[in-house]
């Protein structure tokens, strides 16, 4: 084999892999956020999850990408193992679409896809059009690479060494090992199946040997998910093992069936293309479709026989990965730098971490205010610990946002990076206000200051409104919905008016000498701090808005709500 042939094969393989990656990444960027939402919301039922996993993988053309995504979801606690099982089963069927496309042999028109993709990328200034152009370009490059490999492989028939090496590949278990090794190295079962199709169509591989190599591909495709789970939480490892066990058990079942009924299965596959009686070049031309059909049939059969045992497979992973995760000190619950990075899951992980940070800040605020009203200093250590945790989350999330801001993300996710920086800053400031209120408690304890029952009631009313605004603002931000905007604006106005009344009331008390000036100032500081927390809540809600001042002004002019709706 001369170097020209080797270079042609390697170059073709490189173009194939690059084309598939470009197509997959571009699809994820242009539609990844929408596909992810479907994946999150439509997988409560295992069967529905299987259908979604099938469709998702067929679209992004990579079962490895789907399983890595699932591992990331499970590691972040966004999906349980039973949901993951359905998606993984579906992904195994969805990945066969690539083989079917390859079998259609679109190499002759592939340059048209390349040209069309290049024109869209270079001539349009719209990001979505450019991404779609990259999808088309990747599709074309994939088939140009296949064409290059096919041309190189056509000369392999004239090499006695290659023909002899492939003709001696008769041991089923050796064929499985070859399929596993190639897929593990290339990190793409679709690429391996493409190579098998080309070799079979050149008459270099017999159909029955292709069956076994395909089964090896099934097992080799698990490597990506296993690598992605390294260093992750135990449930992430279990999700990867679900994929591994499913493919191993499914492949073993098919091996047994092939050993018992190989002639019937081979004839049945060939009957689908009417190639049982073909010979010579006509048979070689039909082999591509035979291999692609076998790949699809094997995957569907695996799902059919193993679907009833989904729960048992999940339970088996608890034997392989026993115990629970042990957490020491402050940790990120949804983000992990020890799991393979997935651009499609990065923003959902951040948002869930931000929700966790916000809930901790809100909890600390309520502890601080209630402790102050009762002048209870026993919560000081808890408040300080929570504040330290909030600061940790602020720093860790900020660093992670900086990191993912340098990577390609789905377009919808890229637009929320900036607002996320502002949101975590606002939440951190809410934590600071809780700490400041805790310091007021220490002063009240030292100076023996106490608030009257009337003032306590007023502060609790203000706190209730602030809590309501915080809850609505976070929901508005995480759901990216304007549903609560009008209500938030009205609450903000209510909080401002309430704080203004409290400030005037304290000044009146001082004038009447019903309250000591220093004691009144502390009360004023408390009311002002709560009002500023309301401002931060408004900032969080506004972070998802474009500069739509007309809409905001319209909402501001609407009638105010009744304060009793928010005061318990």
C-alpha positions as CSV (number, residue, x, y, z in Angstrom):
1,X,0.0,0.0,0.0
2,X,1.6,3.3,-1.1
3,X,1.6,6.5,0.8
4,X,-0.8,8.2,-1.6
5,X,-3.4,5.6,-0.8
6,X,-2.9,6.0,2.9
7,X,-3.1,9.8,2.7
8,X,-6.3,9.5,0.6
9,X,-7.9,7.2,3.2
10,X,-6.8,9.4,6.2
11,X,-7.9,12.6,4.4
12,X,-11.2,11.1,3.6
13,X,-11.7,9.9,7.1
14,X,-10.7,13.3,8.4
15,X,-13.3,15.1,6.2
16,X,-15.9,12.6,7.2
17,X,-15.3,13.1,10.9
18,X,-15.0,16.9,10.5
19,X,-18.2,17.1,8.4
20,X,-20.1,15.1,11.0
21,X,-18.8,17.3,13.9
22,X,-19.5,20.5,12.0
23,X,-23.1,19.4,11.2
24,X,-23.7,18.2,14.7
25,X,-22.3,21.3,16.4
26,X,-24.0,23.7,14.1
27,X,-27.4,21.9,14.6
28,X,-26.8,22.1,18.4
29,X,-26.0,25.9,18.1
30,X,-29.0,26.8,16.0
31,X,-31.6,24.5,17.7
32,X,-29.8,23.1,20.8
33,X,-31.8,25.2,23.3
34,X,-35.1,24.1,21.8
35,X,-34.0,20.5,21.5
36,X,-32.7,20.5,25.1
37,X,-36.1,21.9,26.3
38,X,-37.8,19.0,24.6
39,X,-35.4,16.6,26.1
40,X,-36.0,18.0,29.6
41,X,-39.8,18.3,29.5
42,X,-40.8,15.2,27.4
43,X,-38.9,12.4,29.2
44,X,-41.0,11.8,32.3
45,X,-42.2,8.6,30.7
46,X,-39.5,6.0,29.6
47,X,-41.3,5.2,26.4
48,X,-41.8,8.9,25.4
49,X,-38.1,9.5,26.5
50,X,-37.1,6.7,24.1
51,X,-39.0,8.4,21.2
52,X,-37.5,11.8,22.1
53,X,-34.0,10.2,22.3
54,X,-34.5,8.6,18.9
55,X,-35.6,11.9,17.3
56,X,-32.9,14.0,19.1
57,X,-30.1,11.7,17.9
58,X,-31.5,11.5,14.4
59,X,-31.4,15.3,14.2
60,X,-27.9,15.9,15.7
61,X,-26.5,12.7,14.0
62,X,-24.5,11.5,17.0
63,X,-25.5,9.0,19.7
64,X,-22.3,9.8,21.5
65,X,-23.3,13.5,21.8
66,X,-26.7,12.4,23.1
67,X,-25.4,10.1,25.7
68,X,-22.8,12.6,26.9
69,X,-25.6,15.1,27.1
70,X,-27.6,12.6,29.2
71,X,-24.7,12.0,31.5
72,X,-24.4,15.8,32.0
73,X,-28.1,16.1,32.8
74,X,-27.9,13.3,35.3
75,X,-24.8,14.6,36.9
76,X,-26.5,18.0,37.3
77,X,-29.6,16.4,38.9
78,X,-31.7,17.6,36.0
79,X,-32.8,14.1,35.0
80,X,-33.1,10.8,36.9
81,X,-31.7,7.4,35.8
82,X,-35.0,6.0,34.6
83,X,-35.5,9.0,32.3
84,X,-31.9,8.6,31.1
85,X,-32.6,4.9,30.2
86,X,-35.4,5.8,27.8
87,X,-33.3,8.4,26.0
88,X,-30.3,6.2,25.7
89,X,-32.4,3.4,24.2
90,X,-33.8,5.8,21.7
91,X,-30.4,7.2,20.9
92,X,-29.3,3.7,19.9
93,X,-32.0,3.6,17.2
94,X,-31.6,7.3,16.1
95,X,-27.9,6.8,15.4
96,X,-28.6,4.3,12.6
97,X,-30.0,7.2,10.5
98,X,-26.4,8.2,9.6
99,X,-25.7,4.7,8.2
100,X,-28.9,4.8,6.1
101,X,-27.9,8.2,4.7
102,X,-24.5,6.9,3.8
103,X,-26.0,3.9,2.1
104,X,-27.9,6.3,-0.2
105,X,-24.5,7.2,-1.6
106,X,-25.0,11.0,-2.1
107,X,-21.3,11.5,-3.0
108,X,-22.1,12.6,-6.5
109,X,-24.1,15.6,-5.4
110,X,-22.1,16.3,-2.2
111,X,-20.1,19.2,-3.9
112,X,-23.5,20.9,-4.3
113,X,-24.1,20.8,-0.6
114,X,-20.6,22.1,0.0
115,X,-21.2,25.0,-2.4
116,X,-24.6,25.8,-1.0
117,X,-23.3,25.7,2.6
118,X,-20.3,28.0,1.8
119,X,-22.6,30.5,0.0
120,X,-25.0,30.7,3.0
121,X,-22.1,31.1,5.5
122,X,-20.2,33.7,3.5
123,X,-23.1,35.7,2.0
124,X,-25.5,36.0,5.0
125,X,-25.0,38.2,8.1
126,X,-27.7,36.5,10.0
127,X,-26.2,34.0,12.6
128,X,-29.0,31.5,12.2
129,X,-28.7,31.4,8.4
130,X,-24.9,31.0,8.8
131,X,-25.4,28.1,11.3
132,X,-27.9,26.4,8.9
133,X,-25.3,26.9,6.2
134,X,-22.7,25.2,8.3
135,X,-25.1,22.2,8.8
136,X,-25.4,21.9,5.0
137,X,-21.7,22.4,4.6
138,X,-20.9,19.7,7.1
139,X,-23.3,17.3,5.4
140,X,-21.5,17.9,2.1
141,X,-18.0,17.6,3.6
142,X,-19.1,14.3,5.2
143,X,-20.0,12.8,1.8
144,X,-17.0,14.3,0.1
145,X,-14.9,12.5,2.7
146,X,-16.8,9.3,2.0
147,X,-16.2,9.7,-1.7
148,X,-12.5,10.1,-1.1
149,X,-12.4,7.0,1.1
150,X,-14.4,5.0,-1.4
151,X,-12.0,5.9,-4.2
152,X,-9.1,4.9,-2.1
153,X,-10.7,1.6,-1.0
154,X,-11.5,0.7,-4.6
155,X,-7.8,0.2,-5.1
156,X,-7.5,-2.0,-2.0
157,X,-9.1,-4.9,-4.0
158,X,-5.9,-5.0,-6.0
159,X,-3.7,-5.4,-2.9
160,X,-3.2,-9.1,-2.1
161,X,-2.1,-8.2,1.5
162,X,-5.3,-6.3,2.3
163,X,-7.6,-8.8,0.6
164,X,-5.9,-11.6,2.5
165,X,-6.1,-9.8,5.8
166,X,-9.8,-9.0,5.5
167,X,-10.7,-12.4,4.1
168,X,-9.1,-14.1,7.1
169,X,-11.3,-12.1,9.5
170,X,-13.6,-15.0,10.1
171,X,-13.6,-15.2,13.9
172,X,-16.8,-13.5,15.2
173,X,-15.2,-12.4,18.5
174,X,-12.2,-10.9,16.6
175,X,-14.6,-9.0,14.4
176,X,-16.4,-7.6,17.5
177,X,-13.0,-6.6,18.9
178,X,-12.1,-4.8,15.7
179,X,-15.4,-2.9,15.7
180,X,-15.0,-2.0,19.3
181,X,-11.4,-0.8,18.9
182,X,-12.1,1.4,15.8
183,X,-15.1,3.0,17.4
184,X,-13.3,3.6,20.7
185,X,-10.5,5.3,18.8
186,X,-12.7,7.4,16.4
187,X,-15.3,8.1,19.1
188,X,-18.0,7.7,16.5
189,X,-19.9,4.5,15.7
190,X,-21.3,6.3,12.6
191,X,-17.8,6.7,11.2
192,X,-17.1,3.0,11.8
193,X,-20.3,1.9,10.2
194,X,-19.5,4.2,7.3
195,X,-16.1,2.4,6.9
196,X,-17.8,-1.0,7.1
197,X,-20.3,0.1,4.4
198,X,-17.5,1.2,2.1
199,X,-15.5,-2.0,2.6
200,X,-18.5,-4.2,2.1
201,X,-19.5,-2.3,-1.1
202,X,-16.0,-2.9,-2.4
203,X,-16.4,-6.7,-1.8
204,X,-13.7,-6.6,0.9
205,X,-16.0,-7.7,3.8
206,X,-18.6,-10.5,3.9
207,X,-22.0,-9.6,5.2
208,X,-21.9,-12.0,8.1
209,X,-18.6,-10.5,9.3
210,X,-20.1,-7.0,9.0
211,X,-22.8,-8.1,11.5
212,X,-20.2,-8.8,14.2
213,X,-18.2,-5.7,13.5
214,X,-21.4,-3.6,13.9
215,X,-21.9,-5.3,17.3
216,X,-18.4,-4.3,18.3
217,X,-19.3,-0.7,17.2
218,X,-22.3,-0.8,19.6
219,X,-20.0,-1.5,22.6
220,X,-17.3,0.9,21.4
221,X,-19.8,3.7,21.3
222,X,-20.1,3.5,25.1
223,X,-16.6,4.8,25.5
224,X,-17.6,8.5,25.0
225,X,-20.2,8.3,27.8
226,X,-17.9,6.4,30.1
227,X,-15.1,9.0,29.6
228,X,-17.7,11.8,30.2
229,X,-18.7,10.3,33.5
230,X,-15.1,10.1,34.9
231,X,-14.9,12.4,37.9
232,X,-18.6,13.0,37.9
233,X,-21.1,12.1,40.6
234,X,-22.1,8.5,41.1
235,X,-25.4,9.0,39.2
236,X,-23.4,10.2,36.2
237,X,-21.3,7.1,36.3
238,X,-24.5,5.0,36.6
239,X,-26.0,6.8,33.5
240,X,-22.9,5.8,31.5
241,X,-23.1,2.3,32.8
242,X,-26.8,2.1,31.6
243,X,-25.5,2.8,28.1
244,X,-22.7,0.2,28.5
245,X,-24.9,-2.5,29.9
246,X,-27.7,-1.9,27.4
247,X,-25.2,-2.3,24.5
248,X,-23.3,-5.2,26.0
249,X,-26.4,-7.3,26.9
250,X,-28.1,-6.4,23.6
251,X,-25.0,-7.3,21.5
252,X,-24.5,-10.6,23.4
253,X,-28.1,-11.5,22.7
254,X,-27.7,-10.9,19.0
255,X,-24.4,-12.8,19.0
256,X,-26.2,-15.9,20.3
257,X,-29.0,-15.5,17.8
258,X,-26.4,-15.0,14.9
259,X,-24.6,-18.2,16.0
260,X,-27.8,-20.2,15.9
261,X,-29.5,-18.7,12.9
262,X,-26.9,-16.9,10.7
263,X,-28.0,-18.3,7.3
264,X,-31.6,-17.3,7.9
265,X,-30.7,-13.8,9.2
266,X,-28.3,-13.2,6.4
267,X,-30.9,-14.2,3.8
268,X,-33.5,-12.1,5.5
269,X,-31.4,-9.0,5.5
270,X,-30.6,-9.5,1.8
271,X,-34.2,-10.2,1.0
272,X,-35.1,-6.6,2.1
273,X,-33.0,-5.3,-0.9
274,X,-33.7,-8.2,-3.2
275,X,-30.0,-9.1,-3.4
276,X,-30.2,-12.8,-2.5
277,X,-29.4,-13.9,-6.0
278,X,-27.2,-11.1,-7.1
279,X,-23.5,-11.6,-7.9
280,X,-20.5,-9.5,-8.8
281,X,-20.8,-5.7,-8.9
282,X,-24.6,-5.8,-8.5
283,X,-24.1,-7.6,-5.2
284,X,-21.4,-5.1,-4.1
285,X,-23.7,-2.2,-4.9
286,X,-26.5,-3.7,-2.7
287,X,-24.1,-4.4,0.2
288,X,-24.2,-0.8,1.4
289,X,-28.0,-1.0,2.0
290,X,-27.7,-4.5,3.5
291,X,-25.2,-3.3,6.1
292,X,-27.2,-0.1,6.9
293,X,-30.4,-2.2,7.3
294,X,-28.6,-4.7,9.5
295,X,-27.4,-1.9,11.7
296,X,-30.9,-0.5,12.1
297,X,-32.6,-3.9,12.7
298,X,-30.0,-4.9,15.3
299,X,-30.6,-1.6,17.2
300,X,-34.4,-1.9,17.1
301,X,-34.2,-5.6,18.2
302,X,-32.0,-4.6,21.2
303,X,-34.5,-2.0,22.3
304,X,-37.4,-4.4,21.9
305,X,-35.8,-7.2,24.0
306,X,-34.3,-4.9,26.7
307,X,-37.0,-2.3,27.2
308,X,-39.0,-4.5,29.6
309,X,-35.8,-4.8,31.7
310,X,-35.0,-1.1,31.9
311,X,-35.6,-0.9,35.7
312,X,-33.4,-4.0,36.2
313,X,-30.6,-2.4,34.2
314,X,-30.8,0.8,36.4
315,X,-30.7,-1.4,39.5
316,X,-27.6,-3.2,38.2
317,X,-25.8,0.1,37.9
318,X,-26.2,0.6,41.7
319,X,-24.3,-2.7,42.2
320,X,-21.6,-1.5,39.8
321,X,-21.5,2.0,41.4
322,X,-22.5,1.5,45.1
323,X,-23.1,4.2,47.7
324,X,-23.9,7.9,47.6
325,X,-21.9,11.0,46.9
326,X,-20.1,12.5,49.9
327,X,-19.9,16.2,49.9
328,X,-17.4,18.1,52.0
329,X,-17.6,21.9,52.5
330,X,-19.2,24.1,49.9
331,X,-19.8,22.5,46.5
332,X,-21.5,23.3,43.2
333,X,-24.5,20.9,42.9
334,X,-25.3,21.3,39.2
335,X,-22.0,22.3,37.7
336,X,-18.9,20.0,37.6
337,X,-15.6,20.6,35.9
338,X,-14.8,16.9,36.3
339,X,-17.4,15.8,33.7
340,X,-16.9,16.2,30.0
341,X,-18.2,19.7,29.0
342,X,-21.4,19.8,27.1
343,X,-22.3,23.2,25.5
344,X,-26.0,22.2,25.3
345,X,-26.3,21.7,29.1
346,X,-24.0,24.5,30.3
347,X,-26.6,27.2,30.7
348,X,-29.3,25.0,32.3
349,X,-26.7,23.9,34.8
350,X,-25.8,27.5,35.6
351,X,-29.5,28.6,35.9
352,X,-30.2,25.8,38.4
353,X,-27.1,26.8,40.4
354,X,-28.2,30.4,40.3
355,X,-31.7,29.3,41.6
356,X,-29.9,27.5,44.4
357,X,-27.8,30.6,45.2
358,X,-30.9,32.8,45.2
359,X,-32.9,30.5,47.5
360,X,-30.0,30.5,49.9
361,X,-29.8,34.4,49.8
362,X,-33.6,34.6,50.3
363,X,-33.5,32.2,53.2
364,X,-30.7,34.1,54.8
365,X,-32.6,37.4,54.4
366,X,-35.6,36.0,56.2
367,X,-33.5,34.5,59.0
368,X,-31.7,37.9,59.5
369,X,-34.9,40.0,59.5
370,X,-36.8,37.7,61.9
371,X,-33.8,37.4,64.2
372,X,-33.5,41.2,64.3
373,X,-37.2,41.7,65.1
374,X,-36.8,39.4,68.0
375,X,-33.3,40.5,68.8
376,X,-32.1,36.9,68.6
377,X,-28.4,36.6,68.2
378,X,-28.3,32.8,68.2
379,X,-28.6,32.7,64.4
380,X,-25.5,34.8,63.8
381,X,-23.3,31.8,63.0
382,X,-25.9,30.3,60.6
383,X,-26.2,33.6,58.8
384,X,-22.4,34.0,58.5
385,X,-22.1,30.4,57.2
386,X,-24.8,31.0,54.6
387,X,-23.2,34.3,53.5
388,X,-19.9,32.5,53.1
389,X,-21.7,29.9,51.0
390,X,-23.3,32.6,48.8
391,X,-19.9,34.2,48.3
392,X,-18.5,30.8,47.2
393,X,-21.3,30.2,44.8
394,X,-21.0,33.8,43.4
395,X,-17.3,33.3,42.7
396,X,-17.6,29.7,41.3
397,X,-20.5,30.6,39.0
398,X,-18.8,33.7,37.8
399,X,-15.7,31.7,36.9
400,X,-17.7,29.1,35.1
401,X,-19.6,31.8,33.1
402,X,-16.2,33.2,32.1
403,X,-15.2,29.8,30.9
404,X,-18.3,28.9,28.9
405,X,-18.3,32.5,27.4
406,X,-15.2,31.5,25.5
407,X,-16.9,28.4,24.0
408,X,-19.5,28.0,21.2
409,X,-23.0,27.8,22.7
410,X,-26.5,27.5,21.3
411,X,-27.5,31.0,20.1
412,X,-30.3,31.4,22.6
413,X,-27.9,30.4,25.4
414,X,-25.2,32.9,24.3
415,X,-27.6,35.8,24.7
416,X,-28.3,35.0,28.4
417,X,-24.6,35.0,29.4
418,X,-24.5,38.7,30.0
419,X,-27.7,38.8,32.1
420,X,-26.5,35.9,34.2
421,X,-23.4,37.9,35.3
422,X,-25.8,40.7,36.5
423,X,-28.2,38.3,38.2
424,X,-25.5,36.6,40.3
425,X,-24.2,40.1,41.3
426,X,-27.7,41.1,42.4
427,X,-28.2,37.9,44.4
428,X,-24.8,38.4,46.0
429,X,-25.9,41.9,47.1
430,X,-29.1,40.4,48.6
431,X,-26.8,38.2,50.7
432,X,-24.8,41.3,51.7
433,X,-28.0,43.0,52.9
434,X,-28.9,40.0,55.0
435,X,-25.4,40.2,56.6
436,X,-25.9,43.9,57.2
437,X,-29.3,43.2,58.9
438,X,-27.6,40.6,61.1
439,X,-25.1,43.3,62.2
440,X,-28.0,45.5,63.2
441,X,-29.2,42.7,65.4
442,X,-25.9,42.7,67.3
443,X,-26.2,46.5,67.8
444,X,-29.7,46.1,69.1
445,X,-28.6,43.4,71.5
446,X,-25.7,45.5,72.8
447,X,-27.7,48.7,73.2
448,X,-30.9,46.9,74.4
449,X,-33.0,48.3,71.6
450,X,-36.4,46.7,70.9
451,X,-38.9,47.4,68.2
452,X,-42.6,48.0,69.1
453,X,-45.2,45.4,68.0
454,X,-46.6,47.9,65.5
455,X,-43.1,48.3,63.9
456,X,-42.6,44.6,63.8
457,X,-45.9,44.1,61.9
458,X,-45.0,46.8,59.4
459,X,-41.5,45.2,58.7
460,X,-43.0,41.8,58.3
461,X,-45.5,43.2,55.8
462,X,-42.6,44.7,53.9
463,X,-40.7,41.5,54.0
464,X,-43.7,39.5,52.7
465,X,-43.9,41.8,49.7
466,X,-40.1,41.5,49.1
467,X,-40.3,37.7,49.3
468,X,-43.2,37.7,46.8
469,X,-41.2,39.9,44.3
470,X,-38.1,37.8,44.7
471,X,-40.1,34.6,44.0
472,X,-41.8,36.1,40.9
473,X,-38.6,37.6,39.6
474,X,-36.7,34.4,39.8
475,X,-39.5,32.5,38.1
476,X,-39.6,35.1,35.4
477,X,-35.8,34.8,34.9
478,X,-35.5,31.1,34.9
479,X,-38.6,30.6,32.7
480,X,-37.6,33.5,30.4
481,X,-41.3,34.6,30.5
482,X,-42.9,38.0,30.8
483,X,-45.9,36.6,32.5
484,X,-45.1,38.2,35.9
485,X,-43.6,41.5,34.7
486,X,-46.7,43.6,35.4
487,X,-47.1,42.1,38.8
488,X,-43.4,42.6,39.7
489,X,-43.6,46.3,38.6
490,X,-46.6,46.8,40.8
491,X,-45.0,45.1,43.7
492,X,-41.9,47.2,43.3
493,X,-44.1,50.3,43.5
494,X,-45.8,48.9,46.6
495,X,-42.5,48.2,48.3
496,X,-41.2,51.8,47.5
497,X,-44.4,53.4,48.9
498,X,-44.3,51.1,52.0
499,X,-40.6,51.9,52.7
500,X,-41.3,55.6,52.2
501,X,-44.2,55.5,54.8
502,X,-42.0,53.6,57.3
503,X,-39.2,56.3,56.9
504,X,-41.7,59.1,57.5
505,X,-43.2,57.2,60.5
506,X,-39.8,56.8,62.2
507,X,-39.1,60.5,61.7
508,X,-42.4,61.3,63.3
509,X,-41.6,59.0,66.2
510,X,-38.3,60.8,66.8
511,X,-40.0,64.2,66.7
512,X,-42.5,63.0,69.3
513,X,-39.6,61.5,71.2
514,X,-41.3,58.2,71.2
515,X,-38.1,56.6,69.7
516,X,-34.5,57.3,70.4
517,X,-32.7,58.7,67.3
518,X,-30.1,55.9,67.2
519,X,-32.9,53.3,67.5
520,X,-34.9,55.0,64.8
521,X,-31.9,55.1,62.5
522,X,-31.5,51.3,62.8
523,X,-35.2,50.9,62.0
524,X,-34.7,53.2,59.0
525,X,-31.6,51.1,57.8
526,X,-33.7,47.9,58.0
527,X,-36.5,49.3,55.9
528,X,-34.0,50.8,53.4
529,X,-32.2,47.4,53.1
530,X,-35.4,45.6,52.4
531,X,-36.4,48.2,49.8
532,X,-33.0,47.7,48.1
533,X,-33.5,43.9,48.1
534,X,-36.7,44.7,46.1
535,X,-34.7,46.7,43.7
536,X,-32.3,43.8,43.1
537,X,-35.4,41.5,42.6
538,X,-36.6,44.0,39.9
539,X,-33.1,43.9,38.3
540,X,-33.3,40.1,38.1
541,X,-36.6,40.2,36.4
542,X,-35.5,43.0,34.0
543,X,-32.3,41.0,33.0
544,X,-34.2,39.0,30.4
545,X,-35.8,42.0,28.8
546,X,-34.7,43.7,25.6
547,X,-34.8,47.4,25.6
548,X,-38.6,47.5,25.2
549,X,-39.3,50.7,27.0
550,X,-42.8,51.0,25.5
551,X,-43.9,47.7,27.0
552,X,-42.4,48.6,30.4
553,X,-44.0,52.0,30.5
554,X,-47.4,50.5,29.5
555,X,-47.1,48.0,32.4
556,X,-46.1,50.8,34.8
557,X,-49.2,52.8,33.9
558,X,-51.6,50.0,34.7
559,X,-53.6,50.2,37.9
560,X,-51.8,49.2,41.1
561,X,-52.7,45.9,42.9
562,X,-54.2,45.7,46.3
563,X,-51.4,45.5,49.0
564,X,-53.5,42.9,50.8
565,X,-52.8,40.5,48.0
566,X,-49.2,40.3,49.2
567,X,-49.4,40.9,53.0
568,X,-50.2,37.8,54.9
